[in-house]
């Protein structure tokens, strides 16, 4: 309980100064104090890169599609952002369960600032984990086709991380227990991931799968990263960026709406 006291007191004494920064800094401190989270963040992405990148790489190449690792890495980066970003919402449940959230909400600051500070902390952590996966992929043989597009790639990753942490925060604001949050996430995350073209190209899949993937907003994030990092895409980049922008606005609005109604 004492770990939250300095942050709450700071919010109450200086409600107009660096509220968002204080809550962002709290998330960062919690992350760096948990070394298992730092090390475990790249465990699952690394398993996908090794098992799929090398296991299916030969089959993919024989099919005439090129280097599978070049195709796979952007999808695994999006997977990292998806799992880390959405599951970050569980922090809201922890704060609610142990009374920390109630103490923050009684501070004389708008709820949207409390949400934004925490969500930006979660988005920063997701970005750091995605960058670690990006660095590890180089050791496995992934190569950038156009380094001038790297700044745009990081901007797209940042937009996606904010989108997904907002989505996770909105879901966490709606449920009262960890089991419910876990069940909803599993119901949403895996279909979003497996229907996002992260693991397979959309050129030769059945039509119904193309339709489902085209309706999945995450597909356009994967496609945009694939264009910036590898020079290949299925949709025009402006379409990808437009869908990402609309999804960001929708998820932030959803998170603000649900957090403003949260009961503690």
C-alpha positions in Angstrom: 0.0 0.0 0.0 2.9 2.4 0.8 4.1 2.2 -2.8 1.2 4.3 -4.0 1.2 6.8 -1.2 3.8 9.2 -2.7 2.0 9.3 -6.0 -1.4 9.9 -4.4 0.0 12.6 -2.2 1.7 14.3 -5.1 -1.6 14.3 -7.0 -3.4 15.8 -4.1 -0.8 18.5 -3.4 0.0 19.4 -7.0 -3.1 18.5 -9.0 -2.1 20.7 -12.0 1.6 19.8 -12.2 2.7 16.8 -14.1 -0.2 14.6 -13.3 0.2 12.5 -16.4 3.9 12.3 -15.9 3.6 11.2 -12.2 1.3 8.3 -13.2 3.4 7.4 -16.2 6.5 7.3 -13.9 4.7 5.1 -11.5 4.1 2.5 -14.2 7.7 2.6 -15.3 9.0 2.1 -11.8 6.7 -0.9 -11.3 7.9 -2.4 -14.6 11.6 -2.0 -13.9 11.3 -3.4 -10.4 9.8 -6.6 -11.9 12.8 -8.2 -13.7 10.7 -11.3 -14.6 8.5 -9.0 -16.7 11.5 -7.5 -18.5 12.9 -10.9 -19.3 9.7 -12.7 -20.0 8.5 -10.0 -22.4 10.4 -11.5 -25.3 9.9 -15.2 -24.4 6.8 -15.8 -26.4 7.7 -13.7 -29.4 11.1 -15.4 -29.5 9.4 -18.8 -29.5 7.2 -17.7 -32.4 10.2 -16.4 -34.3 12.3 -19.6 -33.8 9.5 -22.1 -34.2 7.7 -20.5 -37.1 10.5 -18.5 -38.7 12.8 -21.5 -39.0 10.3 -24.3 -38.8 8.0 -23.0 -41.6 10.6 -20.9 -43.4 11.7 -23.7 -45.8 8.1 -24.5 -46.7 7.3 -20.9 -47.3 10.4 -20.4 -49.5 9.6 -23.6 -51.5 6.1 -22.1 -52.2 7.8 -19.2 -53.9 6.9 -16.6 -51.3 10.4 -15.6 -50.3 12.0 -15.3 -46.9 9.4 -16.1 -44.2 11.3 -14.4 -41.5 11.1 -11.1 -43.4 7.4 -11.7 -43.6 6.9 -12.9 -40.0 8.8 -10.3 -37.9 6.3 -7.4 -38.4 3.5 -9.7 -37.4 5.3 -10.8 -34.2 6.0 -7.2 -33.3 2.3 -6.5 -33.6 1.6 -9.6 -31.5 3.9 -8.3 -28.8 2.1 -4.9 -28.7 -1.3 -6.7 -28.7 -0.6 -9.1 -25.8 1.3 -6.5 -23.7 -1.0 -3.6 -24.5 -4.4 -5.3 -23.8 -3.2 -7.3 -20.8 -1.9 -4.1 -19.3 -5.5 -3.4 -18.4 -5.1 -5.8 -15.5 -3.2 -3.1 -13.7 -6.5 -1.3 -13.3 -8.0 -4.3 -11.7 -5.1 -4.6 -9.3 -5.4 -0.9 -8.3 -9.2 -1.4 -7.9 -8.8 -4.5 -5.8 -6.2 -3.1 -3.4 -7.8 0.4 -3.0 -5.2 2.3 -5.0 -7.6 3.4 -7.7 -10.0 4.8 -5.1 -7.3 7.0 -3.6 -6.3 8.3 -7.1 -9.9 9.0 -8.0 -10.5 11.2 -4.9 -7.6 13.5 -6.0 -8.8 16.8 -7.5 -7.8 15.9 -11.1 -9.9 14.9 -14.0 -10.4 11.1 -14.5 -9.2 11.4 -18.1 -5.8 12.5 -16.9 -5.5 9.5 -14.5 -6.5 7.2 -17.4 -4.1 8.9 -19.8 -1.1 8.8 -17.4 -1.6 5.1 -16.7 -2.3 4.3 -20.3 0.8 6.1 -21.6 2.8 4.1 -19.1 1.4 0.9 -20.4 2.0 2.0 -24.0 5.6 2.9 -23.2 6.2 -0.6 -21.7 4.6 -2.2 -24.8 6.9 -0.1 -27.0 10.0 -1.1 -25.1 9.0 -4.8 -25.4 8.4 -4.4 -29.1 11.7 -2.7 -29.6 13.4 -5.6 -27.8 11.7 -8.1 -30.2 12.8 -5.9 -33.1 16.5 -6.0 -31.9 16.4 -9.8 -31.3 15.0 -10.3 -34.8 18.2 -8.9 -36.3 20.2 -11.5 -34.5 18.0 -14.1 -36.2 18.5 -12.7 -39.7 15.8 -10.1 -40.2 16.9 -7.1 -42.4 15.4 -3.7 -43.0 14.8 -2.8 -46.7 14.6 1.0 -46.3 16.1 2.6 -43.2 14.5 6.0 -44.0 11.1 4.4 -43.1 12.2 3.4 -39.6 10.9 6.6 -37.9 7.5 6.0 -39.5 7.6 2.4 -38.3 8.2 3.5 -34.7 5.4 6.1 -35.0 3.0 3.3 -36.2 4.1 1.1 -33.3 3.5 4.0 -30.8 0.0 4.6 -32.3 -0.8 0.9 -32.0 0.5 0.6 -28.5 -1.7 3.5 -27.3 -4.7 2.0 -29.1 -4.3 -1.4 -27.5 -3.6 -0.1 -24.0 -6.7 2.1 -24.3 -8.7 -0.9 -25.4 -7.4 -3.0 -22.5 -8.2 -0.2 -20.0 -11.7 0.1 -21.3 -12.3 -3.6 -20.9 -10.7 -3.6 -17.4 -13.1 -0.8 -16.4 -16.1 -2.9 -17.3 -15.2 -6.1 -15.3 -14.9 -6.7 -11.5 -12.6 -9.7 -11.3 -9.4 -11.1 -12.9 -11.1 -14.2 -14.3 -13.7 -12.1 -16.2 -10.9 -9.9 -17.7 -8.9 -13.0 -18.6 -11.9 -14.7 -20.3 -12.8 -11.6 -22.3 -9.2 -11.0 -23.4 -8.8 -14.6 -24.5 -12.0 -14.4 -26.5 -10.9 -11.3 -28.3 -7.1 -11.4 -28.5 -6.5 -14.7 -30.2 -9.1 -14.2 -33.0 -7.6 -10.7 -33.6 -4.1 -12.1 -33.8 -4.8 -15.1 -36.0 -7.0 -13.2 -38.3 -4.6 -10.3 -38.7 -2.4 -11.8 -41.5 0.5 -11.8 -39.0 1.4 -15.4 -39.8 0.2 -15.9 -43.4 -0.2 -13.7 -46.6 -3.7 -12.8 -47.8 -2.9 -13.5 -51.4 -3.7 -17.2 -51.5 -6.1 -17.8 -48.6 -9.8 -18.7 -49.0 -12.1 -15.8 -49.7 -14.0 -16.1 -46.4 -10.6 -15.7 -44.6 -9.7 -12.7 -46.7 -13.0 -11.1 -45.7 -12.6 -11.8 -42.0 -9.0 -10.5 -42.1 -10.1 -7.4 -44.0 -12.7 -6.6 -41.2 -10.0 -6.9 -38.5 -8.4 -3.6 -37.7 -5.2 -5.3 -36.6 -4.6 -6.5 -40.1 -3.9 -3.0 -41.3 -1.4 -2.4 -38.5 0.5 -5.6 -39.5 0.3 -4.5 -43.1 1.6 -1.0 -42.4 4.6 -2.3 -40.4 5.3 -4.9 -43.1 5.5 -2.0 -45.6 7.8 0.2 -43.5 10.1 -2.6 -42.4 10.1 -5.0 -45.3 8.8 -3.0 -48.3 5.8 -5.3 -48.9 2.1 -4.7 -48.3 -1.3 -6.0 -49.3 -3.2 -2.8 -48.9 -2.2 0.8 -49.8 -0.3 2.4 -46.9 -2.7 5.3 -46.7 -5.6 2.8 -46.2 -3.6 1.2 -43.4 -2.8 4.5 -41.7 -6.4 5.6 -42.1 -7.8 2.5 -40.4 -5.2 2.8 -37.6 -6.2 6.4 -37.0 -9.9 5.6 -36.8 -9.2 2.6 -34.5 -7.1 4.8 -32.2 -9.9 7.4 -31.8 -12.5 4.7 -31.2 -10.4 2.9 -28.6 -9.5 6.0 -26.7 -13.1 7.1 -26.7 -14.2 3.7 -25.5 -11.6 3.8 -22.7 -12.6 7.3 -21.5 -16.3 6.4 -21.6 -15.8 3.3 -19.5 -13.3 4.7 -17.1 -15.5 7.7 -16.3 -18.2 5.2 -15.3 -16.0 3.0 -13.2 -17.2 2.2 -9.7 -14.8 1.6 -6.8 
